[in-house]
Amino acid sequence: MASTTSYTLILLGSILANNILLAKFLGMCSFIAISRSMRTAFGMGAAVTFVTFCTTLLNYAIYTGVLRHGSRFLPAVDLSYLSFLIFILVIAGFVQLVEMVLERFMPSLYFSLGIYLPLITVNCAILGVNLFMIDQGLIYDFAQTAVYALGSGLGFWLAICLMAGIRHRLREADIPLPLQGLGMAVIITGLMAMAFMGFTGMVN
Amino acid sequence: MAALQNSKPGPMGIIRDALGKDNPVLVQVLGICSALAITGLVSTTLVMGLALMIVTSLSCLMVSVLRSTIPYRVRLMVQMMVISVFVILVHLYLRAYHLEMSKALGPYVGLIITNCIVLGRCEAFAIRSKPLPAFLDGLANGAGYALVLLFIAVIRELLGGGTLLGHSVFPASFQPAMFLKTAPGAFLTLGVVVWVVKSIWPQTGAAPNHEG
């Protein structure tokens, strides 16, 4: 049985050493586009963390319950080739559902978070976490997957907030014209990734 | 993208814009998610670029053919499903005939589904264009993406490992910059490429303001 240490390792590993954004390159589009102000970056990070956590657990249940060979409900049929389609449908459907629930019951949260929700469906980080879950042939059990999904989401949240902070400072900086915008953002990301590489030894 | 909305360029115009002044990676800031992960080696990059060209062009074609039957409100969902189907086909083909390559690419083939280029072209162009221009637009944008990726991959493999497609190029005394093979190296390479491109052609996309 997995011990508490292993959970801590998975959590720290997915937040710091294997940061979904800085080490696995996922979620870059929204990371670059949304990280201009701290408020929006914070909202986006929160939304991504929440959706990643929930959809990964849902998809874990679907994958082990129905899709894979020897699954609980359809053991004789191997439907794992459908995983891409099912995963993205679950994510899109879940995002739609969250949007409707928030609009109906928590309008204030909806207006602060709502604009990011449609963008989340095509955020590679979320599908990425879902695919990494099955890529190594389900190395984690349910609880470990939950910790991994949470850590990955938190890692994205941390990275996007750090980036927003740095970009805030950069407004005063004198950047060469060709480097403004995308060029600078990518180079800063590279420097951040370098800093995060320092965590590798800590976890492994 | 804006250029395509204002005027209707001919087939050659579509291809030229997608490779150059509307290049999806460098100008529109689309699809850089996977643009970096697989550029450590030229061979994986070639396969990825080819896969993306196939998926983008066929998805655009399919969305364009179906454009009058797709209900407006659920169009994103339908587009995602069309894209997923083509990605699954590519994934199964790689698994069946090129297992080593499929393992090397890992989950990044599946991540073509959320590559913003594919959905972006379907949503911005294919959904209201005739099939042939839509197909060409998808193909050209895929090619524009592949071109940038290939450029980055050549830099990273050549300087980071001293090889090109697995053959060593430099004399044995060459000390490869291992740093370029790591994640930060990929980011810095892309940053510098963007910098160089924008210095040479300053008019290419002043400030990226596309979200997503």
Interface residues (C-beta under 8 A of the other chain):
Chain A: L22 A23 K24 F25 L26 G27 M28 C29 S30 I32 A33 I34 Y81 L82 S83 F84 L85 I88 L89 A92 P118 L119 T121 V122 N123 C124 I126 L127 G128 L131 F132 D135 P176 L177 P178 L179 Q180 G181 L182 G183 M184 V186 I187 T189 G190 L191 A193 M194 M197
Chain B: L26 V29 L30 G31 I32 C33 S34 A35 L36 A37 L76 M77 M80 M81 S84 V85 V87 I88 H91 L92 G106 P107 G110 L111 I113 T114 N115 C116 L119 T182 A183 P184 G185 A186 F187 L188 L190 G191 V192 V194 W195 V196 K198 S199 P202 A206 A207 P208 H210 E211 G212
